[in-house]
Amino acid sequence: MVVHITSGLRENKGEVELSVVSPVYMGEDIVSTLVEKISSVLESMKLAYEIILVEDGSKDNSWLSILEECTKCKHVKGVKLSRNFGQHVAISAGLEHAQGNWTVVMDCDLQDDPKEIQRLYAKALEGYDVVLAQRLIRQDSKLKKLSSKLFYRVFGYLTGTEQDSTIANFGIYSRKVTKSIINMGDYERYFPAMVQWVGFNRTKIPVRHSRRHSGRSSYSIKRLLLLAGNNIIAFSDKPLRLTAILGFGVASLSFLLGLIYLGLAILGVLKVSGFATIIISLYFSVGCIIFTLGLVGLYVGKSFDKSKGRPLYIIDKTANNSIR
């Protein structure tokens, strides 16, 4: 079988019922098993399907592994990005290439069990546009569970949305949902938040969460903090409103203290001004000002990045895609 290497976007012909999109990063040793398990499930469902693997600038031979699977099976399609753009951008690239009436999004580490795809699809046919996989018992380290809960709690508060730490990318989405997400002009992409923002009729079902097949997560603490900061700024202006409230609170407190000191001075109670009070209030006020300016600068910087009009991602190569 010939593997066709091309570049660009493929045109939807409406021939596929179910697409499975999985971003691949440092997954050289897992691609073969991933395809085997997904194919086994989809073949048993007896419907037209495709598996889209998006190689997100891996430093290993993930792309060669994807090419090998494309050679073995016409249903497997590969998309290679020109560099590492991040998991959620890679998901967006996969969605743009998906032809299916329904699209399943799942991670490549097999913690998302392919056997659950059948249940997700069956639930979607009951009349839902989105069926999310709820990982009630997560097979992750205590640190990852704690950091995930903290992220979702803070993210939910700052964006004014309901967030669930048991739900991530894994789920099934109708074509109108994926089209709506593709059409969102957000430069910063965070798939779960985008799914929630577009709305539509949704539900969730509990699923089995497996241990990682091999290796470890590519999300370090530093990378998680960066992801959290970028997405909070991208999806909400609440931090700006909170700093405005903080500024008003500091100004009100300063005015109140001024009245108190004035009253004490008139009564003759306050005889010597406190040096410590002046220094503390000075540093506190300056700190608040610098923090506010820095936060505003982050928002301006994000607007500047978006104004450049750069593409969300760049495709280097594709395999088994009829693209020119």
N, C-alpha and C positions, 0 to 999 in steps of 0.2 A: 504493500500500500504506500502511495506517495503522500508525504506530508507537505502541504502547500504553505510556504512561508510568505506572508503578505503583510500589509500594514493598512490601517484605517478602520472604519466602522462597518459592521455588516448590516444589511437591510433586513428588516423583519418580514418574513413570508408567512407567518402564522401557522407553520407546519408542526411546531413542537408544542407538546402539552406541558411538559415540566422541564425547567432548567435548574441546574444546581450550580451555584456560584461559590467558589472557594478561593480566597486569597492565599497565595503560597509564599512564605518567606522562610528561608533556611529549612526547606522541607525535602531535601534530596532523598532522604531515607524513608520518607513516609508517603510519597506520591503514589507509588505502585499499590500499596495497601489501601490507601484512600480511594483510588479509582476502583479497585476490586470490590471493596465493600459497598460503595455507592452503586456500582453497576449491578451487583447482585440483587440489591433491593429494588432498583428501578426495573430491571428485567422481569422480576416477579410481579410487578404492578401492571405489566403489559400495556404500556403507553409510550408514545413517542417522547424521547428525552434527549438531553444533552448535558454534558458536564463541562463547565467552563472553569479552567484553572488560570488564575491571574498571578503571574510571577512578579513579585514586587521588589525587583532589584536585589535578589539574594546574592550573597557572596560565595555560595556553594554552587553545585551543579544542578540546582532545582529545575532549570529550564531544560537541560538535557534529559532529565527524568520525565518531564512533561512531554517532550518531543517523542520519547520512547512510547509513552502511553497513547499519544496521538497516532503513532504508527500502528499500534495494535488494534485500536478501536476508533471507528469513524465518529462515534458519539462524543469523544473527548476532544475538546478544543482548548488551545492554549493562547494566552495573551501575555506578552512579555513587555513590561514597562521599561522605559529607558534608564530609570534609577529607582531608588526606594522612595516612594511617595507616601507611604503609610498605609496601614490596613484598611482604613475606611475609604480612602481614595481608590484603593485597589478594588474594593467592593463596588464602588460607583462605576469603575471601568468594566467590571464583570456584568453589571446590570445593563449597561449600554450595549453589550454584545449578546445579551440573553434574548432568545426568540420565543421562549415559552409563554403560554397563557398564565402559568404560575411559575414563580421563581423561589427556590429554596436557597437561603444564604447560610453557610456554615463555615466554621474554622477548619483548617487543614490538619490540626493535631489529633483529630479523632476523639476529642473530648465530647464533641457533638456526635452522638451515635447515629450513623446513617439509617439504622433500623427504625428510627423515629420518624423518618420522612413519610412513611406510609400513613402513620397516624395523623401527622400534620395535614397531609393532603385530604384524607378522609374528613377531617374536621372542617377544612376550608370549604369542601363541597356542601356542607350544611348551610352555607349562605354567608360565610365570612370572607372579608377581603384580606385580613391579616390574622394569622394564627401564630402566636409566639410560643417558643419553647421555654418553659419555666423549670430551672434547675433547682429543685427543692433541696437536694443533697449534693453540694458541690464537692468534687474531688480535687480540691486545691489546698495549698498550704494555708495555715492559719493567718500568715501575714497577708497573703493575697486576698483572702476572704475579708479581713479587716479593712484593708486599703480599698477594696471594692465597695464595701458598705459605706465607708467614709466618703468616697468619691460620689456615690449616688445620692447620699444624703445632702451633701453640700451642693452638688449640681442641681438637685431638685429644688432646694431652697432658693438658690440664686437665680434659677430660670423660671421659678413659679410653676413647675410641672411635677407630676407624680412620677417618681423613678423607682424602679424595682431592681435591687441588686441580684435577684435570681434570674433576670432576663438580660440577654446580650444580643448577639447578631442572629442566632439560630432561630429560624422561623420560616414560614411560607407566605408569599406575598403575591397578590394578583397583579396583572399587567397594569391596571390603572394606578395601583400604588407605586410600582417601580417607575412608571413614567413620570408620576408626580415628583418622586424623589430625584430622578434624573434632571428634571426641569428646574429644580431648586438652584438658585444661583450662588449658594453659599460657597465661599472659597475654603473655609474650614469645614471638613466633613466629619460628622459623628453619626453613624448609621442609626443606632437606637433612638436618638433624639429626633432625627429626621423622620423616622417611621411614626413616631408619636405626633409630630407636628402636622403631618399631612392628613391625619385623622382616618376616616373610613371605619367600616364595621370590623371590630377586632375582638379577639378572645385569646385565651392562653390555655395551654394544657401542660400538666407536669410531665417531664421527660427524665430519662436516665442520663446522668452526667458521668462520663468515664474519665479515667486517669489518662494523662498524656501518653501517646504511643511511644514517643522518644524525645530526647532533648529537654529543653526548658523554655519557658516563655521568653519572648524577645522584649517584653515590657519590663524594663528595670524601674526602680523607684523614681529615678530622674525622669524617665520617659513618661511614666504615669502622671507625674506632677505637671509635666509640660503639656500632656494631652488634656489634663483637667483644666489648666489655666487657659489654654487656647480655646477650648470648647465653651467654657463659662463666658469668656469675652465674646465669642462668636454667636452664642445663642441667647444672650441676655444683656440688658443694660442695667440690671439691678445693682451690680457693684458701684456704678456711677451714682445711682440714687442713694445707696447706702453711705457713700462718702459725702454726699450733699447733706444727708441727715447727720452724719458725724460732725461735719463742719458747723452746721446749725447748732448742734448740741454743745460743741466746744465754745462757740461764740456766746451762747446763752449762759453757759456755766461761767465764762469769764465776766459777762455783764453782771451776773448775780454776785460773784465774788467781789466785783468792784463796788457794788452797792453795800455789801457787808463791810468791806474795809472802810468805805466812806462813813458808814454809821459808827463803826468802832473808833474812827479818828475823831468824829464830832463828839463822841462821848468821852474821849480822852483815854480810852482803853489801849488803843494802838499807839505806841510811842516810838518804836523802832521798826523800820521796814525789814522784812526777812529776806536775806540774800538767797537762801535756798528756794524760797517760793518763786522769786523772780527767775532764777536759772531753770527750775523745773518747768515752769509755765512756758518759758521761752523755747526750750528744747521740745516740749510737747507740741506746741503750736507749729514750730518749724517742721517737725516730723510729720504732722498731719498735712501740711501744705505740700511737702515733697511727695508723700504717698499719693495725694490726690492728683498732683501733676503727673506722676509716673503712671497712674491708672488711666488718666485721660490720654497720655502718650501712647499707651498700648492700644487703645481704641482707635486713635488716629493712625497708628502704624498698620492695623488691620485694614482700615479703609484705604490706606495708601497701597497696600499689597493688592487689594481687589481692583483698585483703579488702574493698575498696570495692564489688566486684561489678559494675563497669561493663562494658558490652558491649565485645566485642573491636573492633567497628567499627559504624558507623551508615550505613545506606543512605539516600541522598537520593532517587534515582530509579532506575528500571530501564526498559529498552526491549525490546520483543518478548518479554517474560516474562509468562506468564499468572499474575500475582500480584495479590492484593488487599490 
